[in-house]
């Protein structure tokens, strides 16, 4: 099993910890050589995790405090409402040239996504979705995450991406914006083969659904995507 690179989850509460367990099994199924780590305020003994860390003083965005504590040199942080459906090798290769990578948020020109903390930035530098973060341990990245943690604790943020956008603008981090196939937030319902890349990481709110009905609806919505992927020789 590799130790240089791995996948990290950071969650609080029993519910989101169980969501992370399910997400972790999708990583293990598609990328069995990748170790998986978790930080949580819960007791976890599931063998899917190679490393389990304890969160002290949990809050609803504890991830900002623990990204620097990753046990891996190269880390793919994932929110717990994801499913990895293909290999991650090509994604990790970005760290050969960059220190950090993420995808743009979907509705990046909406008023909500243009909120200002301290800096008025151009719309051409939109928020990044912080639910899928690829990074390696460097002084620049460590400083960015430390600044992010301090800013979040000092402010009254309801979302973590507002401060992250501005701090990234000010940082020396060499970063890359990858395509939405590595952070798929919405689904296409066409069933015919398409030139659009098929998802590698599904990041869907339905994976946080508490009702069985919503969980089933999420699986139904995925049928066209899975059929299209099968038609194109994917997974």
C-alpha positions as semicolon CSV with decimal commas, in nm:
position;residue;x (nm);y (nm);z (nm)
1;X;0,000;0,000;0,000
2;X;0,126;0,347;-0,088
3;X;0,201;0,593;0,191
4;X;0,324;0,893;-0,010
5;X;-0,025;0,978;-0,128
6;X;-0,371;0,910;0,005
7;X;-0,728;1,026;0,054
8;X;-0,845;1,223;0,357
9;X;-1,186;1,279;0,516
10;X;-1,250;1,529;0,796
11;X;-1,595;1,505;0,954
12;X;-1,786;1,559;1,275
13;X;-2,095;1,389;1,423
14;X;-2,206;1,028;1,389
15;X;-2,413;1,100;1,078
16;X;-2,137;1,258;0,871
17;X;-1,886;1,001;0,992
18;X;-2,107;0,727;0,851
19;X;-2,136;0,923;0,527
20;X;-1,755;0,935;0,516
21;X;-1,735;0,558;0,568
22;X;-1,960;0,500;0,267
23;X;-1,759;0,747;0,059
24;X;-1,434;0,581;0,167
25;X;-1,553;0,243;0,041
26;X;-1,603;0,395;-0,305
27;X;-1,237;0,504;-0,295
28;X;-1,124;0,160;-0,183
29;X;-1,324;-0,010;-0,458
30;X;-1,183;0,198;-0,743
31;X;-0,836;0,274;-0,603
32;X;-0,744;-0,018;-0,376
33;X;-0,378;0,084;-0,342
34;X;-0,459;0,426;-0,196
35;X;-0,466;0,447;0,184
36;X;-0,753;0,641;0,338
37;X;-0,738;0,853;0,652
38;X;-1,008;1,020;0,858
39;X;-1,024;1,282;1,130
40;X;-1,346;1,272;1,332
41;X;-1,487;1,337;1,676
42;X;-1,637;0,986;1,671
43;X;-1,490;0,644;1,747
44;X;-1,409;0,469;1,419
45;X;-1,283;0,112;1,384
46;X;-1,381;0,040;1,024
47;X;-1,091;-0,129;0,842
48;X;-1,140;0,087;0,532
49;X;-0,931;0,353;0,711
50;X;-0,555;0,314;0,739
51;X;-0,535;0,607;0,980
52;X;-0,786;0,754;1,226
53;X;-0,728;1,088;1,401
54;X;-0,930;1,257;1,673
55;X;-1,082;1,604;1,630
56;X;-1,060;1,825;1,934
57;X;-1,303;2,116;1,972
58;X;-1,515;2,019;1,669
59;X;-1,718;2,273;1,473
60;X;-1,914;2,260;1,149
61;X;-1,604;2,330;0,936
62;X;-1,339;2,142;1,130
63;X;-1,167;2,057;0,806
64;X;-0,999;2,400;0,800
65;X;-0,815;2,303;1,121
66;X;-0,700;1,957;1,011
67;X;-0,598;1,976;0,644
68;X;-0,238;2,040;0,751
69;X;-0,250;1,731;0,973
70;X;-0,283;1,491;0,679
71;X;-0,060;1,185;0,720
72;X;0,023;1,193;0,349
73;X;0,272;1,399;0,150
74;X;0,014;1,421;-0,128
75;X;-0,347;1,440;-0,020
76;X;-0,685;1,430;-0,187
77;X;-0,930;1,574;0,064
78;X;-1,292;1,474;0,002
79;X;-1,617;1,586;0,158
80;X;-1,832;1,302;0,283
81;X;-2,102;1,347;0,015
82;X;-1,888;1,200;-0,263
83;X;-1,844;0,877;-0,452
84;X;-1,525;0,802;-0,641
85;X;-1,618;0,606;-0,953
86;X;-1,288;0,580;-1,141
87;X;-0,911;0,585;-1,100
88;X;-0,742;0,882;-0,936
89;X;-0,392;0,834;-1,081
90;X;-0,423;1,109;-1,340
91;X;-0,555;1,353;-1,082
92;X;-0,261;1,299;-0,848
93;X;-0,020;1,364;-1,133
94;X;-0,114;1,732;-1,113
95;X;0,099;1,749;-0,801
96;X;0,406;1,691;-1,014
97;X;0,371;2,053;-1,126
98;X;0,134;2,222;-0,880
99;X;0,094;2,254;-0,505
100;X;-0,285;2,258;-0,495
101;X;-0,576;2,191;-0,728
102;X;-0,954;2,221;-0,712
103;X;-1,257;2,291;-0,933
104;X;-1,451;2,614;-0,969
105;X;-1,784;2,635;-0,790
106;X;-2,079;2,580;-1,023
107;X;-2,265;2,908;-0,995
108;X;-1,955;3,120;-0,968
109;X;-2,113;3,445;-1,089
110;X;-2,408;3,431;-0,852
111;X;-2,431;3,696;-0,581
112;X;-2,381;3,433;-0,313
113;X;-2,051;3,322;-0,469
114;X;-1,927;3,680;-0,510
115;X;-1,949;3,771;-0,143
116;X;-1,663;3,987;-0,016
117;X;-1,471;3,929;0,304
118;X;-1,183;4,178;0,287
119;X;-1,092;4,207;-0,080
120;X;-1,294;4,300;-0,386
121;X;-1,164;4,048;-0,638
122;X;-1,239;4,022;-1,011
123;X;-1,514;3,786;-1,122
124;X;-1,249;3,613;-1,332
125;X;-1,107;3,475;-1,005
126;X;-1,412;3,291;-0,869
127;X;-1,445;3,069;-0,567
128;X;-1,308;2,716;-0,574
129;X;-1,517;2,430;-0,443
130;X;-1,340;2,319;-0,127
131;X;-1,515;1,982;-0,107
132;X;-1,250;1,823;-0,330
133;X;-0,900;1,957;-0,262
134;X;-0,582;1,806;-0,400
135;X;-0,262;1,928;-0,239
136;X;0,089;1,843;-0,134
137;X;0,277;1,941;0,178
138;X;0,470;2,259;0,107
139;X;0,538;2,572;0,314
140;X;0,306;2,771;0,087
141;X;0,015;2,532;0,131
142;X;0,074;2,503;0,505
143;X;0,060;2,882;0,540
144;X;-0,257;2,901;0,330
145;X;-0,434;2,645;0,549
146;X;-0,310;2,805;0,872
147;X;-0,436;3,144;0,754
148;X;-0,767;2,987;0,653
149;X;-0,811;2,824;0,993
150;X;-0,736;3,150;1,177
151;X;-0,967;3,349;0,949
152;X;-1,252;3,105;0,996
153;X;-1,215;3,109;1,373
154;X;-1,199;3,489;1,383
155;X;-1,487;3,550;1,145
156;X;-1,853;3,454;1,146
157;X;-1,855;3,259;0,821
158;X;-2,140;3,036;0,717
159;X;-1,925;2,903;0,430
160;X;-1,553;2,834;0,410
161;X;-1,499;2,928;0,046
162;X;-1,537;3,304;0,090
163;X;-1,218;3,338;0,294
164;X;-1,038;3,069;0,094
165;X;-1,082;3,260;-0,231
166;X;-0,925;3,576;-0,094
167;X;-0,646;3,398;0,092
168;X;-0,557;3,200;-0,220
169;X;-0,540;3,527;-0,416
170;X;-0,287;3,662;-0,164
171;X;-0,087;3,340;-0,134
172;X;0,219;3,214;-0,319
173;X;0,060;2,873;-0,379
174;X;0,099;2,735;-0,732
175;X;-0,248;2,603;-0,803
176;X;-0,449;2,455;-1,089
177;X;-0,821;2,442;-1,163
178;X;-0,921;2,095;-1,281
179;X;-1,229;1,999;-1,480
180;X;-1,573;1,925;-1,333
181;X;-1,533;1,552;-1,397
182;X;-1,321;1,550;-1,079
183;X;-1,592;1,730;-0,883
184;X;-1,923;1,655;-1,050
185;X;-2,195;1,855;-0,877
186;X;-2,479;1,806;-1,127
187;X;-2,584;1,528;-1,360
188;X;-2,670;1,508;-1,726
189;X;-2,976;1,302;-1,806
190;X;-2,884;1,215;-2,163
191;X;-2,814;0,847;-2,227
192;X;-2,631;0,868;-2,559
193;X;-2,250;0,864;-2,567
194;X;-2,109;1,213;-2,531
195;X;-1,780;1,394;-2,578
196;X;-1,821;1,535;-2,228
197;X;-1,581;1,354;-1,990
198;X;-1,749;1,108;-1,760
199;X;-1,735;1,173;-1,384
200;X;-1,444;1,049;-1,178
201;X;-1,568;1,198;-0,850
202;X;-1,939;1,248;-0,789
203;X;-2,007;1,521;-0,533
204;X;-2,382;1,517;-0,479
205;X;-2,594;1,649;-0,194
206;X;-2,807;1,336;-0,220
207;X;-2,525;1,141;-0,057
208;X;-2,601;1,341;0,259
209;X;-2,971;1,261;0,240
210;X;-3,118;1,144;0,569
211;X;-3,432;0,992;0,419
212;X;-3,430;0,663;0,229
213;X;-3,651;0,819;-0,040
214;X;-3,395;1,089;-0,123
215;X;-3,119;0,829;-0,129
216;X;-3,315;0,621;-0,378
217;X;-3,389;0,928;-0,593
218;X;-3,017;1,005;-0,609
219;X;-2,949;0,653;-0,737
220;X;-3,225;0,687;-0,996
221;X;-3,081;1,017;-1,119
222;X;-2,747;0,842;-1,165
223;X;-2,884;0,579;-1,404
224;X;-2,826;0,783;-1,725
225;X;-2,471;0,872;-1,615
226;X;-2,386;0,511;-1,539
227;X;-2,538;0,390;-1,865
228;X;-2,347;0,652;-2,064
229;X;-2,025;0,558;-1,888
230;X;-2,086;0,189;-1,964
231;X;-2,153;0,270;-2,331
232;X;-1,823;0,459;-2,350
233;X;-1,627;0,182;-2,182
234;X;-1,603;0,351;-1,842
235;X;-1,692;0,217;-1,500
